[in-house]
Amino acid sequence: MSPENVGNSLAFLILVLAIWMMWPMVIGAVFVSTPMNKVNKMLEMAEVGKEDHLIDLGSGDGRIVIEAARKYGASSVGIEADPIRVFWSRLRVMSNGLDGKVEIVWGNLFNSDLSKASVVTIYQGQGINNRLKAKFEKELESGARIVSYSFTFEGWEPVKNDPILDLYLYILE
């Protein structure tokens, strides 16, 4: 391979990596993973069980939906806007043998149907949480549990919170 081809290949690789790293910011789906100790506490706070249908809004690498299915037997759906994360989390679902128990959907959390959820997990910003309140009230049934990491919902009082882990549990009336 000539030096010119090597340079072109390297430039192409750098471009692909830059797009891969910047794409989530372009679509507004920046990925920051939830630490596993917080994932486990979120699922524990919501008292997730095998009868639950959990939806994770902004599911990233799928860790919450995978853990909900693996550890608690819940059916789970992850909604993720970043197609690269969707692909990666689908691979993780398959490698954990959870096909049929966990689904990863490429979509926008504001346009997704949440009506089947008994539990919703979320790690978004304050503004997004506040925009989702009306959607939750319209689509979720009474008794549905919402667990948020780091951000609250204006005007709602959490039923439980863990100030050390920065987790909040809400139950719709």
N, C-alpha and C positions, 0 to 999 in steps of 0.2 A: 504494500500500500504506500502510495506516495505521501510525502509530508503534507501536500495540499489536501489530499483525501482525509488524512488523519485530522487535520485542522477543521475541515468541514464536518466530519463525524463528531468531533468533540463539541463544536459549536451547536450542532443539532441536538446532541445529548443535553447540553446545558440549557437550551431553549425548552426542550421537553420537560426537564426537571423544574425549570422556573414556572412553566405553565401549570404543572402538577401541584406545585407548592402555592401558587397564587390563585388558582381556580376557586378554592373555597371562599376566599375574600371577595372575589368578583361576584359570586352568586349570594353572598351574605351568609355563608354557612361555615364560619370559622370553627375548626375542631379543637376543642380542649377536652381531653378525656377526664372522666370522673374517676377518682381513685377507687380501687376495689373495696377498701374499707367503707367508703361512703356508699358505694353500690349496695353492698350487703346491708348496711344500716337503713338505706332507703326502702329496700324490699322488706326488711324486718318491721320498720315503722308502719308500712302499709298493710302489714299482716297478709302478704301475698300467699295464696294457696292454689291448689290444683284446679279449683273451680273458677279462678280469676282469668280475665283476659286483660293483659297489660299492654299498653301502648306507650312507647318511648318516643317523645318528640325531639328530633335531632339526635338520632341514635348513634351517630359516629361509627365506631368500630363494632357496635352490637353488643358490647359487654353487659349492659343491663338486661336486654331481652334474652340473651343467652343464659345469664345467671338465673333469671326468673324461671325459665323453662327447666334448666338443669337441676337447680337446687330445690325449687318449690313446685315444679310440675305445671306451672301456669302456661297457657298459650300466650304467645307474645308477638307483637308487631313493632318493628322499628321503622320510623319514618325519617328519611334522610334526604337532604337536597343535593348532596355532593355525590355524583355518580361513581367516583373513585372509592369513596367510603362505602357506598352500597355494594360494589363489587367485592371489596375486601371483607365486609361483614358477612356477605353471603357465603364467601369461602370459609369464614370462621364458623358459621352455622353448620355448614356441611361437614367440616372437620370435627365438630362436636357431636355429629350424628343427630342433629335436631331438625332435620327437614320434616316438614309437616307440623312441627310444634312451634317453630319460630319462622316468621316471615319478615323480610326486609323489603320495604317499599321505597322506591325512588319517587319522592314527591315533596310538596310544599305543606308544611304542617298547618297552615291556615286553610288549605283546600281539602284536607283529609277528613274523612268521616270518622269521628271518635265515638259514635253512638254505642258501639259494642264494648267499649272499655269499662271495666270495673276499677282499674287502676291506671293512672297516667303518671309517668315520670318525666321530669323536665329539668334541663340545665340550660336556660337561655338568659337573656338579659332582662332587666327590670321592665323596659318598654315592651318587649315581646310578651312577657308574663301578663302585663296589664291589658294588652290587646287581646290575649287569649281568654280572659275572664268571661266575656259575653259568649264566646264559642263554647266554653265549658258548660256554662249555665244553660245554653240552648241544647247541646247535644248529649251531655252526660246525664245519666239517671241519678236520682236521689240516692245517696249512699256511696257514690263513686269517690274513690280516694285519689288525691293528687299529691305527689311528693315532689317538692322543688329543692334543688340544690342551689344555695347562695342567694337566690332572689325570691322575694315574697310577692303577694298579690295585694295591691292597694285596696283597702276597705275590707279585706278578709282577715279574720283572725285564725291562725293555725290551731289545730286541735292538739298537735304535739309539735315540739321543735327540739332540736339538738343544737344548742348554741356553740358547742365545741366543733361539731362537724358541719355546722351551717346548713342544716336540713330542716324543712318545714313540711308538715303533713296537714292537708286540708280535706275535709269531708263535705261533699255537697249535700245540702238539705233539700 
